[in-house]
Amino acid sequence: MPRFAANLSMLYPEHDFLERFAAAAADGFQAVEYMFPYAYSAHELKQRLDDNGLVQALFNAPPGDVAAGEKGTVSLPGRESEFRAGFDQALEYAAVLGNDRIHVMAGLLTCEADRARHHATYLENLSHAATEAAKVGVTVLLEPINTRDIPGFFLNHQHQAQAICKELGKANLKVQFDIYHCQIVEGDVATKLRRDFDGIGHIQIAGVPDRNEPDMNNEVNYPYLFELIDQLGYSGWVGCEYRPRGNTSDGLKWLRDWQARSI
């Protein structure tokens, strides 16, 4: 059975952020992920993990100026120093929290004519990040994101991400396969999971089209995909990165049903 991690940036909005760790543990989660830890000290977050017997699965490197709408700086020419300083900070947090996965958001491409320049910056920054991360046993993740949720996002398709990883040839550079984003942009999710499995470093899930629970009230057959993930031999965490329709715990019936089915 896949191992599920609660994404605390989206799940349990009925609780303050630091109280979400206990809520996730009470619902049986053994791991958590979230977007950004930097509003809190790493040691404060580590204490929440330890108090609730949780593993830190993943978080993101700093994304740039969130208030200005930025969605990452990895591909932004002229921002190399900022990205690298932010990635150093992410590695410092990972050393305390114990996770070995860091996602770096690609950023926005405001003009298609600038794609080649952004691509060159992306490769340079990813190479640097992977080199630094390898020194401490961390895997760097890049994620294709659909342009409905983030218009203008630089990286949208699974084949793009896989090609970039192959171009750089870094063993600790992998793709974060978000089934929600993949289904919206290109579909054919099962085929892409099979085709790209060796290059996948993390998986995330949500219902489509509304990013709610991955239950039967969406267009994706998640029980089929969960079985496929097992068949492929995936041993990592599957991040539950969705917006609950109502109370988070009540909405976890999909998980309880799958666990009962898997016994």
Stockholm file with secondary structure:
# STOCKHOLM 1.0

chainA/1-263         MPRFAANLSMLYPEHDFLERFAAAAADGFQAVEYMFPYAYSAHELKQRLDDNGLVQALFNAPPGDVAAGEKGTVSLPGRESEFRAGFDQALEYAAVLGNDRIHVMAGLLTCEADRARHHATYLENLSHAATEAAKVGVTVLLEPINTRDIPGFFLNHQHQAQAICKELGKANLKVQFDIYHCQIVEGDVATKLRRDFDGIGHIQIAGVPDRNEPDMNNEVNYPYLFELIDQLGYSGWVGCEYRPRGNTSDGLKWLRDWQARSI
#=GR chainA/1-263 SS CCEEEEETTTSCTTSCGGGHHHHHHHTTCCEEECSCCTTSCHHHHHHHHHHTTCEEEEEECCCSCGGGTCCCSTTCTTCHHHHHHHHHHHHHHHHHHCCCEEECCCCBCSCGGGHHHHHHHHHHHHHHHHHHHHTTTCEEEECCCCTTTSTTBSCCCHHHHHHHHHHHTCTTEEEEEEHHHHHHHTCCHHHHHHHHGGGEEEEEECCTTTCCCSSSSSSSCHHHHHHHHHHHTCCSEEEECCCCSSCTTGGGHHHHHHHHHHC
#=GC SS_cons         CCEEEEETTTSCTTSCGGGHHHHHHHTTCCEEECSCCTTSCHHHHHHHHHHTTCEEEEEECCCSCGGGTCCCSTTCTTCHHHHHHHHHHHHHHHHHHCCCEEECCCCBCSCGGGHHHHHHHHHHHHHHHHHHHHTTTCEEEECCCCTTTSTTBSCCCHHHHHHHHHHHTCTTEEEEEEHHHHHHHTCCHHHHHHHHGGGEEEEEECCTTTCCCSSSSSSSCHHHHHHHHHHHTCCSEEEECCCCSSCTTGGGHHHHHHHHHHC
//
